[in-house]
Amino acid sequence: MAGNSEKNLALIAEQSGVIKMTVRRVLRNQDNVSPQTCRMVLQMAGQMGFVPGKSRGPTIISILGDFT
């Protein structure tokens, strides 16, 4: 499962033009990301069908659909 989470983070990061750590920070609701970047990452994640996962808390995401 962790492998899928890493792929999902990488995909959101690539499409958002940021690095995976930035995506992690946004999904963890950390305050060290600009509001503009946060909106962009969340919007891209939503457009790609990503939703918060429930297995390990709000920082893990799952994908709805196949983007490979």
N, C-alpha and C positions, 0 to 999 in steps of 0.2 A: 504494500500500500504506500509506503513512504516514497517509492520510486515514482508512482503516479503523481503524488503531491509535488515532487520536485519538477516533473515534466510540466505540470499545470502552472506552477510558479514561473517556470522558464518561458512558457508560452504567453502568459499574461505580460511578463516583463518585455519580451520581444515585441509584442504588438503595441505596448505602451511606450516603448523607447526608453525604458529604465532597466536597472539591474534587478536581479531576484531579491536582493536584500531590501530594496525599496518596496517591492511588492509585499514582502513579509512585514515590513514596518506598517504599511497601510492596513493590511489585514489584521494586524495586532492592535490597530488604532493607537499607535505611538505618536507622540506629538513632535517628532523630529522630521516630519515630512511636510512640505508646503501644502497648503490647502488646494492649490491648483493641481499639483501632482497627485494628491490623494483623490481628487475628483476624477482625474484622467484615468488612473488605475482602476478605480471602482467602476467607472463607466465601461471601460474595456472589458473588465471581468464580467460584468453583467451582459454585455453584448455577445460575449463568447459563451454564455450559458453556465458560467461558474457560480456555484452556490457554496455557502459555508458548510463544511462537513461537521458531523456530529461525533465522530469516533474519538477525536483527541481535542476537541474544543474549537473555538471560533477561528483559529489560525490555519486550520487544515481545510483545503477546498477540494471539491469533487467536480468532475466535468459531466455535463449533460450532452451527450453526443460524441462523435468521433472526429477529431480535427487532425488526425495523422495522415 
